[in-house]
């Protein structure tokens, strides 16, 4: 079997999940902490980008990408048929 993650990665994931503040759901407070900030910076650097942002779901990734693209409320946007349309109506 091919190992996808090493011991260091598994320890980092375990440490992050054990800290309940990272998993508290919707909030207007930043709950990411140092590990998440470090991950976002390293991810951005790896991809040659100025910024990186992590989200907890694909639908939130769509929401953030549309906001970052400054899509207007009157724009037509195609999304996957299984998307949560209630979230997308915020535009």
SEVOBA-383038 format. One record per atom (N, C-alpha, C): residue in one letter; x, y, z; residue number from 1. Coordinates in steps of 0.2 Angstrom, whole numbers, plus 2048, in hexadecimal, padded with zeros to 3 digits. Each point is the difference from the previous one (the first is absolute). Example, Ala and Ser with C-alpha at 12.3 -4.5 7.8 and 13.67 -1.06 7.14 Angstrom:
REM residues 2
a;842;7E4;827;1
a;7FC;806;800;1
a;804;806;800;1
s;7FE;805;7FC;2
s;804;806;801;2
s;7FC;805;803;2
This chain:
REM residues 91
x;804;7FA;800;1
x;7FC;806;800;1
x;804;806;800;1
x;7FF;805;7FC;2
x;803;807;800;2
x;7FE;804;806;2
x;805;803;803;3
x;7FE;804;806;3
x;7FF;807;7FD;3
x;7FA;803;801;4
x;7FF;807;7FD;4
x;803;805;805;4
x;800;7FF;806;5
x;802;805;805;5
x;805;7FD;805;5
x;805;804;802;6
x;805;7FE;804;6
x;7FE;801;807;6
x;804;7FE;805;7
x;7FF;801;807;7
x;7FF;807;802;7
x;804;804;7FE;8
x;7FF;807;801;8
x;7FA;804;7FE;8
x;7FE;7FE;7FA;9
x;7F9;802;7FD;9
x;7FA;7FE;805;9
x;800;7F9;801;10
x;7FB;7FE;804;10
x;800;803;807;10
x;806;801;803;11
x;800;803;807;11
x;7FD;808;7FF;11
x;802;803;7FB;12
x;7FD;807;7FF;12
x;7F8;800;7FF;12
x;7FE;7FB;7FC;13
x;7F9;800;7FF;13
x;7FC;7FE;807;13
x;803;7FB;803;14
x;7FD;7FE;807;14
x;800;806;805;14
x;805;804;800;15
x;801;806;805;15
x;7FA;805;7FE;15
x;800;801;7F9;16
x;7FB;805;7FE;16
x;7F9;7FE;802;16
x;7FE;7FA;7FE;17
x;7F9;7FD;802;17
x;7FE;800;807;17
x;806;7FF;804;18
x;7FE;7FF;807;18
x;7FF;807;803;18
x;802;805;7FD;19
x;7FE;807;802;19
x;7F9;802;7FE;19
x;7FB;7FF;804;20
x;7F9;801;7FE;20
x;7FE;807;7FD;20
x;804;805;801;21
x;7FF;807;7FE;21
x;800;800;7F8;21
x;804;7FC;7FD;22
x;801;800;7F9;22
x;7F9;7FD;7FC;22
x;7FC;7FC;804;23
x;7FB;7FC;7FD;23
x;7F9;803;803;23
x;800;806;802;24
x;7FA;803;803;24
x;7FA;802;7FB;24
x;801;800;7FA;25
x;7FB;801;7FB;25
x;800;808;7FE;25
x;7FA;802;7FD;26
x;800;807;7FE;26
x;801;805;805;26
x;804;805;7FF;27
x;802;805;804;27
x;802;806;7FC;27
x;800;806;803;28
x;803;806;7FD;28
x;807;801;804;28
x;802;7FB;804;29
x;807;801;803;29
x;805;7FB;7FD;29
x;806;802;7FF;30
x;805;7FC;7FD;30
x;802;7FB;805;30
x;7FF;7FA;7FF;31
x;802;7FA;805;31
x;806;7FC;7FD;31
x;803;802;7FB;32
x;805;7FC;7FD;32
x;806;7FE;804;32
x;803;805;804;33
x;806;7FF;804;33
x;806;800;7FC;33
x;806;7FF;803;34
x;806;800;7FD;34
x;801;7FA;7FB;34
x;7FE;7FA;801;35
x;801;7FB;7FB;35
x;7FD;801;7FA;35
x;7F9;803;800;36
x;7FD;801;7FA;36
x;803;806;7FC;36
x;802;805;804;37
x;803;806;7FC;37
x;807;7FE;7FD;37
x;804;7FB;803;38
x;806;7FE;7FD;38
x;7FE;7FC;7FA;38
x;7FB;7FC;801;39
x;7FE;7FC;7FA;39
x;7FE;804;7FA;39
x;7FC;805;801;40
x;7FE;805;7FB;40
x;806;803;7FC;40
x;805;803;804;41
x;805;803;7FE;41
x;805;7FB;7FC;41
x;801;7FA;802;42
x;804;7FB;7FD;42
x;7FD;7FE;7F9;42
x;7F9;7FF;800;43
x;7FC;7FE;7FB;43
x;801;806;7FA;43
x;7FF;806;802;44
x;800;806;7FB;44
x;807;800;7FD;44
x;805;7FF;804;45
x;807;801;7FE;45
x;802;7FA;7FB;45
x;7FD;7FA;802;46
x;801;7FA;7FB;46
x;7FD;801;7F9;46
x;7FB;804;800;47
x;7FC;801;7FA;47
x;802;807;7FD;47
x;804;803;803;48
x;803;806;7FD;48
x;7FA;806;801;48
x;7FC;800;805;49
x;7FB;805;801;49
x;802;804;806;49
x;7FD;806;800;50
x;801;805;805;50
x;7FC;7FD;807;50
x;7FA;7FE;7FF;51
x;7FC;7FE;806;51
x;7FE;7F8;7FF;51
x;7FE;7FD;805;52
x;7FD;7FA;800;52
x;7FA;800;805;52
x;7FB;7FD;7FF;53
x;7FA;7FF;805;53
x;7FE;7F9;800;53
x;7FE;7FE;806;54
x;7FE;7F9;800;54
x;7F8;800;803;54
x;7FC;7FC;7FD;55
x;7F9;800;802;55
x;7FE;7F9;802;55
x;7FA;7FF;803;56
x;7FF;7F9;802;56
x;7FB;7FC;7FB;56
x;7FE;803;7FA;57
x;7FC;7FC;7FC;57
x;801;803;7F9;57
x;7FE;7FC;7FB;58
x;800;802;7F9;58
x;7FB;806;7FE;58
x;7FA;800;804;59
x;7FC;805;7FE;59
x;802;806;803;59
x;804;800;806;60
x;803;806;802;60
x;805;803;7FC;60
x;804;7FB;7FD;61
x;805;802;7FB;61
x;7FD;804;7FA;61
x;7FA;7FD;7FE;62
x;7FD;804;7FA;62
x;7FE;807;802;62
x;7FD;800;806;63
x;7FE;807;803;63
x;805;805;800;63
x;806;7FD;803;64
x;806;805;801;64
x;803;802;7F9;64
x;800;7FB;7FC;65
x;803;802;7F9;65
x;7FB;805;7FC;65
x;7FA;7FF;801;66
x;7FB;805;7FD;66
x;801;807;803;66
x;800;800;806;67
x;801;806;804;67
x;807;804;7FE;67
x;805;7FC;7FF;68
x;807;802;7FF;68
x;800;803;7F8;68
x;7FC;7FD;7FC;69
x;7FF;802;7F9;69
x;7FC;806;7FF;69
x;7FD;802;805;70
x;7FB;806;800;70
x;7FA;7FF;7FB;70
x;7FE;7FA;800;71
x;7FA;7FE;7FC;71
x;7FA;804;803;71
x;7FC;803;7FC;72
x;7FA;804;802;72
x;7FA;7FC;801;72
x;7FB;803;804;73
x;7FA;7FC;801;73
x;7FC;7FF;7FA;73
x;801;803;7FB;74
x;7FC;7FF;7FA;74
x;804;7FB;7FB;74
x;805;7FE;802;75
x;804;7FB;7FB;75
x;7FD;7F9;801;75
x;800;7FD;7FA;76
x;7FE;7F9;800;76
x;807;7FB;801;76
x;7FF;7FC;805;77
x;806;7FC;802;77
x;7FE;7F8;800;77
x;803;7FC;7FC;78
x;7FF;7F9;800;78
x;804;7FD;806;78
x;7FC;7FC;804;79
x;803;7FC;805;79
x;7FE;7F9;800;79
x;803;7FB;803;80
x;7FE;7F9;800;80
x;7F9;7FF;802;80
x;7FD;7FB;7FD;81
x;7F9;7FF;802;81
x;7FF;7FE;807;81
x;805;7FE;804;82
x;7FF;7FE;807;82
x;802;806;805;82
x;801;806;7FD;83
x;802;805;804;83
x;7FA;802;805;83
x;802;803;805;84
x;7FA;803;805;84
x;7FE;807;7FD;84
x;7FB;800;7FD;85
x;7FE;806;7FD;85
x;7FE;806;805;85
x;7FF;7FE;806;86
x;7FE;805;805;86
x;806;805;801;86
x;806;7FD;800;87
x;806;803;801;87
x;802;805;7FA;87
x;7FE;7FD;7FA;88
x;802;804;7FA;88
x;7FB;806;7FF;88
x;7FB;800;804;89
x;7FB;806;7FF;89
x;802;806;804;89
x;806;7FF;803;90
x;802;806;804;90
x;803;805;7FB;90
x;801;7FF;7FA;91
x;803;805;7FC;91
x;7FB;804;7FD;91
